[in-house]
């Protein structure tokens, strides 16, 4: 009799432990309902401590499993789009947020890429002067002086 009671008690504890975890899933799309691949989904507690996070797949779908029960704030972000914040109450179990639409924040029109002008090779340095340094040098010695070599 004692053994049966212990088995029933342990199975009840196991069910209670599994009931305290929640799952959240959804799909991230733009204003044209196109899926956004690689969007960041971050789960924060109410005190702004990061709990978990993931990114969306090629279809814009994300899924978070085994989160401890509690109040959460989900932040969905993607480059060039305004972030979306969603509050999750502690009463949620397995929550499907459906399609989360992000609105375009800014358009990226021009990107400037700058690189290091000093490249270290195995046995020497390759130094590439920029246009300003060349413009202000009258001779090769002036260029070397401007490069501080």
Residue pairs with C-beta under 8 A, 6 or more apart in sequence:
19 93
20 68
20 69
21 65
21 66
21 67
21 68
21 69
22 67
22 68
22 69
22 88
22 92
22 93
22 94
22 95
23 63
23 64
23 65
23 66
23 67
23 93
23 94
23 95
24 43
24 63
24 64
24 67
24 74
24 88
24 92
24 94
24 95
24 97
25 61
25 62
25 63
25 64
25 95
25 96
25 97
26 41
26 61
26 62
26 96
26 97
26 98
26 99
26 100
27 35
27 56
27 59
27 60
27 61
27 62
27 98
27 99
27 100
28 35
28 36
28 39
28 41
28 56
28 60
28 62
28 76
28 78
28 99
28 100
28 102
29 35
29 36
29 60
29 99
29 100
29 101
29 102
30 36
30 81
30 101
30 102
30 103
30 104
31 101
31 102
31 103
31 104
33 99
33 101
35 56
35 58
35 59
35 60
35 61
36 56
36 60
36 78
36 81
36 102
37 56
37 57
37 58
37 59
37 60
38 55
38 56
38 78
39 55
39 56
39 60
39 62
39 76
39 77
39 78
39 102
40 53
40 55
40 75
40 76
40 77
40 78
41 53
41 54
41 55
41 56
41 62
41 64
41 74
41 75
41 76
42 50
42 52
42 53
42 74
42 75
42 77
43 50
43 51
43 52
43 53
43 64
43 67
43 72
43 73
43 74
43 88
44 50
44 51
44 72
44 73
44 74
44 75
45 51
45 70
45 71
45 72
45 73
46 71
46 72
46 73
48 73
51 67
51 68
51 72
52 64
52 67
54 62
54 63
54 64
55 62
56 62
69 90
70 90
71 87
71 88
71 89
71 90
72 87
72 88
73 85
73 86
73 87
73 88
74 85
74 86
74 88
74 97
75 83
75 84
75 85
75 86
76 83
76 84
76 85
76 86
76 100
76 102
77 83
77 84
78 102
79 108
80 104
80 105
80 106
80 107
80 108
81 102
81 103
81 104
81 105
82 102
82 103
82 104
82 105
83 102
84 100
84 101
84 102
86 97
86 100
88 95
117 127
117 128
117 129
117 130
118 125
118 126
118 127
118 128
119 125
119 126
119 127
119 128
120 126
127 147
127 149
129 137
129 143
129 146
129 147
133 143
133 146
133 147
134 143
136 142
136 146
137 143
137 145
137 146
